[in-house]
Amino acid sequence: MTEQPSGIRVWYRPMRSRDRDEHHRVATPLELLFDLCFVVAVGQAAAALHHALAEGHAAHGVSSFAMVFFAIWWGWLNFSWFASAFDTDDVPYRLATLVQIAGGLTVAAAVSSAFEGDFRLMVAGYVLMRLALVFQWLRAARSDPGCRPAALRYAIGISAVQVLWVAYQWLPLGVRVIAFVVFAVLEMAVPVWAESRGGTTWHPHHIAERYGLFTLIVLGEVILSATNAVKEGTAEAGHLGALISLAAAALVLVFSMWWLYFDRPGHARLVRRPTMFTSMSWGYGHYFIFASAAAVGAGLEVAVAYDTGTLHLGAVAAALPTTVPVAVFLLSVWLLHIGPTNECRPIAVGFPVTAALVLAASFTPAPIHVAAGLAAALVVLTVVVTHGEPSPA
């Protein structure tokens, strides 16, 4: 094949599969910008959840948060796996990625209206993200004959589901939740259908790094939310001591969540069992890790409002918005990084037991402090029982 002149290759490169065993593969500046812009949407979703919980609309708030977070997470996930396999970093690729970022920011701007039942702007931003990715898949199909069957399936499947999302806003309110679940399942079925024609060459270490970076950013958003809540709470006289104590417990809780997620290398399972089921379950399962981590920020804001007396909820109702997502986070990390059959039995048993105890902490006089202590104890357990063991590959 004749090489293109170097001047042309600066702005355009054929979109071919990258080497799955490429050394020193790390996140690019464009991927980091993508993450930072998408965490804006995560912050908006967490803030809307907090307001719904504070007003006593827990069921509506949680269901709306789950739907909104799916739009954010699915846009991020699809970009990340595509980039791992086909990132050419040329001008068309960058422009298409910037369009996806614009779609993500539109989703962020639409969070409040979506919580009120108006999904028009959110659907517009979401469809914009997805159609930009269709363009990328068509580029891959044109340039890489080996991945063409899978790439065309991706393009066809994504396009078909977007037609359903456009029609979603005209559905009767009574069937929207059911329709959302059906459409979301169809979205998640597209990669399964496409990859069955030949898997794309995503890079396990790169994917694990991308997921880890997004986890870090979401945890950072939790700290920001809790800090802002404590700052606002200090304006209320007579609550400084309680807020300092709560802030310390919140930090211990977030630090423990970070430690437990990153204690085991994220790529270990992807390398050890490189099957489609493993990659799909690991990739999809992170919805619960990301969503629960983001929800912890909303829960801590509720806890601050309760301690300052500005929230008129019962003690248990004020504790559950924090303890439930922490328990979900622990169970999700256990299933994705540890596993119930892990040979280190104290860890394999410790995660679900701690999750159950964190839920039980909701009924104690100091639920956030108890939950933080339990999470810290689990960190100590993992350090003690794995001392001297080689790190997983």
C-alpha positions in Angstrom: 0.0 0.0 0.0 1.3 3.4 -1.0 2.0 5.7 2.0 0.1 8.9 2.1 2.1 12.1 2.1 3.0 13.1 5.7 1.2 16.4 5.4 -2.1 14.6 4.7 -1.6 12.2 7.6 -1.5 15.1 10.0 -5.2 15.7 9.6 -6.5 12.3 8.4 -5.5 8.7 9.1 -7.4 5.6 8.1 -9.3 4.3 11.1 -7.9 0.8 11.7 -7.9 -1.3 14.8 -5.2 -0.6 17.3 -3.0 -3.3 18.7 -4.6 -5.0 21.7 -1.2 -5.7 23.1 0.2 -2.2 22.5 2.6 -1.2 25.2 2.3 2.0 27.3 -1.2 2.7 26.2 -2.6 5.5 28.4 -5.5 7.9 28.3 -5.2 10.8 25.9 -5.8 14.5 26.7 -9.0 14.3 24.6 -10.2 11.4 26.7 -9.5 13.3 29.9 -11.4 16.3 28.6 -14.3 14.0 27.7 -14.3 12.7 31.3 -14.2 16.2 32.9 -17.1 17.4 30.7 -19.2 14.3 31.5 -18.7 14.7 35.2 -20.5 18.0 34.9 -23.6 15.9 34.0 -22.9 13.5 36.9 -22.8 16.5 39.3 -26.1 17.8 38.0 -27.7 14.4 38.4 -26.4 14.1 42.0 -27.7 17.6 42.8 -31.1 16.9 41.4 -31.2 13.6 43.4 -30.4 15.6 46.6 -33.2 18.0 46.0 -35.7 15.2 45.4 -34.6 13.4 48.5 -34.7 16.5 50.6 -38.3 17.2 49.5 -39.3 13.7 50.5 -39.7 12.4 46.9 -37.4 9.4 47.3 -39.1 7.1 44.8 -39.3 9.7 42.1 -35.8 11.0 42.7 -34.2 7.5 42.6 -36.0 6.5 39.4 -35.2 9.8 37.7 -31.6 9.6 38.8 -31.3 6.0 37.5 -32.7 7.1 34.1 -30.6 10.2 33.8 -27.5 8.5 34.9 -28.0 5.8 32.3 -27.8 8.4 29.5 -24.6 9.9 31.0 -22.9 6.5 31.6 -23.9 4.9 28.4 -22.5 7.8 26.3 -19.3 7.7 28.3 -19.0 3.9 28.1 -19.5 3.7 24.3 -16.9 6.4 23.6 -14.4 4.8 25.9 -14.5 1.3 24.4 -14.6 2.7 20.8 -11.6 4.9 21.5 -9.7 2.0 23.0 -10.0 0.1 19.8 -10.0 2.8 17.1 -8.5 6.1 18.4 -6.8 7.7 15.4 -6.5 11.2 16.9 -6.9 12.8 13.6 -9.1 15.9 12.8 -12.3 14.0 11.9 -12.0 11.8 15.1 -11.4 14.8 17.3 -14.3 16.8 15.8 -16.7 13.8 16.2 -15.6 13.4 19.8 -16.1 17.1 20.5 -19.7 16.7 19.1 -20.2 13.9 21.6 -19.0 16.1 24.4 -21.4 18.8 23.3 -24.2 16.2 23.5 -23.1 15.2 27.0 -23.1 18.9 28.1 -26.6 19.2 26.6 -27.6 16.2 28.7 -26.2 17.9 31.8 -28.2 21.1 31.0 -31.4 18.9 30.7 -31.1 17.1 34.0 -33.4 19.4 36.0 -36.1 19.3 33.3 -35.8 15.5 33.0 -36.4 15.2 36.8 -39.6 17.1 36.1 -40.7 14.7 33.4 -39.6 16.8 30.3 -37.0 14.7 28.4 -37.0 16.6 25.2 -33.7 18.4 25.7 -32.1 15.3 27.2 -33.1 13.1 24.3 -31.7 15.7 21.9 -28.3 15.7 23.6 -28.3 11.9 24.0 -29.2 11.3 20.3 -26.5 13.8 19.3 -23.9 11.8 21.2 -25.0 8.5 19.7 -25.2 9.7 16.1 -21.7 11.1 16.3 -20.5 7.7 17.4 -22.4 6.2 14.4 -20.2 8.4 12.2 -17.1 6.9 13.9 -18.3 3.3 13.4 -18.9 4.0 9.7 -15.4 5.4 9.4 -14.1 2.2 11.0 -16.2 0.0 8.7 -14.8 1.9 5.7 -11.1 1.7 6.7 -10.8 -1.7 8.4 -12.2 -4.7 6.4 -11.5 -7.0 9.4 -13.9 -5.2 11.7 -16.4 -4.1 9.0 -19.2 -6.6 10.0 -19.1 -5.6 13.6 -18.7 -1.9 12.9 -21.7 -2.0 10.5 -23.8 -3.8 13.1 -22.9 -1.1 15.6 -23.9 1.7 13.2 -27.2 0.0 12.3 -28.1 -1.0 15.8 -27.3 2.4 17.4 -29.2 4.3 14.6 -32.3 2.1 15.0 -32.5 2.6 18.8 -32.1 6.4 18.4 -35.4 6.4 16.4 -37.0 4.8 19.5 -35.6 7.5 21.8 -36.9 10.3 19.5 -40.3 8.7 19.8 -40.0 8.3 23.6 -41.0 11.9 24.3 -44.5 11.4 22.7 -45.3 8.2 24.7 -47.9 8.4 27.4 -46.5 9.2 30.9 -47.8 5.9 32.2 -45.6 3.7 30.0 -42.5 5.8 29.9 -40.7 3.9 32.6 -41.4 0.6 31.0 -40.4 2.0 27.6 -37.2 3.4 29.1 -36.2 0.0 30.4 -36.9 -1.7 27.1 -35.0 0.9 25.1 -32.1 0.7 27.5 -31.9 -3.1 27.2 -31.9 -2.7 23.4 -29.0 -0.2 23.7 -27.0 -2.7 25.8 -27.9 -5.5 23.4 -26.3 -3.7 20.4 -22.6 -4.4 21.5 -23.5 -8.0 22.2 -25.0 -8.4 18.7 -22.1 -6.5 17.0 -19.3 -8.2 18.9 -20.7 -11.6 18.0 -19.4 -11.0 14.5 -15.8 -10.6 15.7 -14.6 -8.7 18.8 -13.0 -5.3 18.5 -9.5 -4.8 19.7 -10.0 -2.9 22.9 -7.0 -2.7 25.2 -7.6 -4.2 28.7 -5.1 -2.0 30.5 -6.4 1.1 28.8 -10.0 0.3 29.5 -9.2 -0.4 33.2 -7.4 3.0 33.4 -10.3 4.8 31.8 -12.8 3.2 34.3 -10.5 4.0 37.1 -10.1 7.6 36.1 -13.8 8.1 35.9 -14.2 6.5 39.3 -11.7 9.0 40.6 -13.6 12.0 39.1 -16.9 10.8 40.5 -15.4 10.4 44.0 -14.0 13.9 43.6 -17.5 15.1 42.8 -18.7 13.5 46.0 -16.0 15.4 48.0 -17.0 18.6 46.3 -20.7 18.1 47.1 -20.0 17.2 50.7 -17.7 20.2 51.1 -20.2 22.6 49.7 -22.9 21.2 52.0 -20.7 21.6 55.0 -19.8 25.1 54.0 -23.4 26.1 53.7 -24.2 24.4 57.0 -21.5 26.4 58.9 -23.7 29.5 58.3 -26.2 27.9 60.8 -25.0 28.8 64.3 -24.5 26.1 66.9 -23.7 23.2 64.5 -20.0 23.6 63.9 -18.9 20.7 66.0 -21.4 18.3 64.5 -20.4 19.4 61.0 -16.7 18.9 61.6 -17.4 15.4 62.9 -19.6 14.6 59.9 -17.1 16.0 57.5 -14.4 13.8 59.0 -16.6 10.8 58.7 -17.4 11.6 55.1 -13.7 11.9 54.2 -13.0 8.5 55.8 -15.9 7.1 53.9 -14.7 8.4 50.5 -11.1 7.5 51.2 -12.2 4.0 52.0 -14.2 3.7 48.8 -11.2 4.8 46.8 -8.9 2.3 48.6 -11.3 -0.6 48.1 -11.9 0.1 44.4 -8.2 0.4 43.5 -6.9 -2.3 45.9 -7.1 -4.8 43.1 -5.9 -3.9 39.6 -9.0 -3.3 37.4 -7.5 -5.0 34.4 -6.8 -8.3 36.2 -10.2 -9.9 35.4 -10.2 -8.6 31.8 -6.7 -10.2 31.2 -7.4 -13.4 33.1 -10.7 -14.1 31.3 -10.8 -12.2 28.0 -14.2 -13.4 27.0 -17.1 -11.3 25.7 -19.2 -12.2 28.8 -16.4 -11.1 31.1 -15.8 -7.8 29.3 -19.6 -7.0 29.1 -20.4 -7.9 32.7 -17.3 -5.9 33.9 -18.1 -2.9 31.7 -21.8 -2.9 32.3 -21.5 -3.7 36.0 -19.7 -0.4 36.5 -23.0 1.4 36.1 -23.7 0.5 39.7 -20.2 1.6 40.9 -20.4 5.0 39.2 -24.1 5.6 40.0 -23.7 4.6 43.7 -20.6 6.7 44.1 -22.3 9.7 42.7 -25.4 9.1 44.9 -23.2 9.1 48.0 -22.6 12.8 47.4 -26.3 13.5 47.4 -26.7 11.4 50.5 -24.0 13.3 52.4 -25.7 16.6 51.5 -28.9 15.2 53.0 -27.0 14.1 56.1 -25.6 17.7 56.5 -29.0 19.2 56.1 -30.4 16.8 58.8 -27.6 17.6 61.2 -28.2 21.3 60.8 -31.9 21.0 61.4 -32.9 22.3 57.9 -34.3 19.0 56.7 -37.5 17.7 58.1 -37.0 13.9 57.7 -36.7 11.1 60.2 -33.3 9.9 61.2 -33.5 6.7 59.2 -34.8 8.5 56.1 -31.9 10.9 56.3 -29.4 8.1 56.7 -30.5 5.8 53.9 -29.5 8.1 51.0 -25.9 7.5 52.1 -25.9 4.0 53.5 -27.8 2.4 50.6 -25.4 3.7 47.8 -22.4 2.8 50.0 -23.7 -0.7 50.3 -24.3 -0.9 46.6 -20.8 0.3 45.9 -19.3 -2.3 48.2 -21.3 -5.1 46.6 -20.5 -3.9 43.1 -16.8 -3.8 43.7 -17.0 -7.2 45.4 -18.7 -8.7 42.3 -16.5 -7.1 39.7 -13.1 -7.0 41.4 -13.1 -9.6 44.1 -15.7 -12.3 43.4 -17.6 -14.6 45.8 -15.3 -17.4 45.0 -12.1 -15.5 45.7 -9.4 -17.7 47.3 -8.9 -15.1 50.0 -12.0 -15.9 52.0 -11.8 -13.0 54.5 -12.1 -10.6 51.7 -14.6 -12.6 49.7 -16.9 -12.7 52.8 -15.9 -9.3 54.2 -17.3 -7.2 51.4 -20.9 -8.5 51.5 -20.9 -8.6 55.3 -19.7 -5.0 55.5 -22.4 -4.0 53.0 -25.1 -5.5 55.2 -23.7 -3.9 58.3 -23.6 -0.5 56.5 -27.3 -0.8 55.8 -27.9 -1.8 59.4 -26.0 1.4 60.4 -28.9 3.4 59.2 -30.7 2.6 62.4 -27.9 3.7 64.7 -27.7 7.2 66.3 -24.7 8.1 64.1 -25.2 6.3 60.8 -22.6 8.1 58.7 -19.9 7.7 61.3 -20.7 4.0 61.8 -20.7 3.4 58.0 -17.3 5.2 57.7 -15.9 3.1 60.5 -17.1 -0.1 58.8 -15.7 0.9 55.5 -12.3 1.7 57.1 -12.4 -1.6 58.9 -12.8 -3.4 55.6 -9.8 -1.5 54.3 -7.7 -2.7 57.3 -8.9 -6.2 56.7 -7.8 -6.2 53.0 -4.4 -4.8 54.0 -3.8 -7.3 56.7 -4.9 -10.5 54.9 -3.1 -9.6 51.6 0.1 -8.5 53.3 3.0 -10.1 51.5 0.9 -11.5 48.7 2.0 -10.7 45.1 -0.3 -8.2 43.3 -2.7 -9.7 40.8 -1.5 -9.6 37.2 
